[in-house]
Amino acid sequence: MCILNLEEIQPGIVVWCDSPTLSEYEVVGPNPDDGKHMFLCLSVYGDRSTWVMLTSKNRDDRLKLHAEWKLGYGKSWHGRDTYISGSDRVCKGFNYAFQEASKDDEYSMSGNRNKVTQEGLDAIREHLNIRA
């Protein structure tokens, strides 16, 4: 397990976060019943950031992450299809909240996190109608 460093919080980084912890820190957007999921950082502005929850469940309104957009390692990242959960799972809050929610991330390590390419980020932001 490796907690996210604040310096690592940049657009494109993917970490496992605990939704109930995000809710405790008053992050806007997550459902505390969602449990632990992968989250993708979409943008950073000072000490705050915007993230979206990722899922392996397909739905017509969900954007699939293309294999060439995925950088990093691990079966949970490359071994299955990954989708953007949707605009209802976009989360905004202080960076330290996402740091704290990542404390039980057992799927990635500091300095070697999974990421999404710039091309992927652009497509995801367009799909969600979010500016960088």
N, C-alpha and C positions, 0 to 999 in steps of 0.2 A: 504494500500500500504506500502511496506517495502523494501527499497533499500538493496541490497546485501552488506554485510560487506566484506571487503577484506579478512579477516581471514576465511570466509566461502567458499572461492573459492578453492575447492578441487575436485579431480576427483570423479565423480558420482553425484555431485549436479545438480539439475535441477531448472532453473528459467526462468521466462518470460522476454525476452529482446526485445527491439525495434530495428529492423534492420536499419532504417535510422540513429538512434543515433550511432550504431556501425560503420556505414559507415563514419559518421562525424569524428569519432575518428580514422579513417584510419585502422580499423580492416580489415584484408585480408579475403575475402570469402563471406560476406553477400551481398545479393541483396537488395538495399534500398527499392525496391518495395514489399518486402516480408512482411513488416509491423511488427506486434508484434507476436512472436512465443515463444514456449518453446525451450530452449537450454540446452544441456547436456554438462557438463565439462568433457573432455576426459583426459586432462593432464595439469599439472602446472609446470612451470620451472621458478623459480625466480618471477619476476614481470610480466610475460607473461603466457598466457594459450591458450589451444586449445579446441574448443567447436564444437558441431554439432547441427544443427537445427532439431527439432523433428516435426512430422506432424501426423495428423489423417488420412491422405489419403494413401491408399494402392497402390502399384505398384509392379510389378514382381521383380524389383531390390532392393526393400527396405526390410530391416530387421525389423521384428516386435519385439517389446519389450514384453517378456513373463511376465505374471502377477506376477510371483514369483521374477522377477528382480526389480519390482517397490516397493519402500519403501516410506511411507509418507501418505498423505491424499488428499481428494478432488475429486469431480466428474470429473474435467478436467484431472485428472491423472489416476484414477482407473475406471472411468465410461465409458471409450471408449478405443478403440485400439490405440496404439501409435507406430509409425514407425520412423526409422532413415531416414532423408530426402535423404541422399546420400553424396558421397564424394564431390559433387559440392557445398554442404552447410556446409563444414567444415570451421570454422573461427578461425583465429589466431590473437592475439593482446595483448595489455597491459591489465592487470587485471582491472585497473581503468576504462577502456572503457566498460567492461562488467558490472562493478558496476554502472556506469552512465546509461547504457542502461536498467538496471533493476529497475530504479526509479519508474516506474509505474506498477510494479509487484503487482497485486491485488489478486494473487492466492496463495501466500506463505508468511511465516513470518520468520524472523530471528530466528535461533535456531530450527526451525521446517520445514525445506525445504524438498521438495520431492527429492528422491535420486534413483540411480540405484545401485544394488548390484555389488560386485566385479566380480561375475560370468557374469553378464550382460555386465559390462564394457569390460571384456576380449573378449566376443563374438562380441561386437560392434567394438572394435579396430581391431579384426581379419577381420571382414566384410569390414571395411574401409581401411584395410592394414596400420594401424597406430600403432606405438610403444608407450608404456606407457611413 
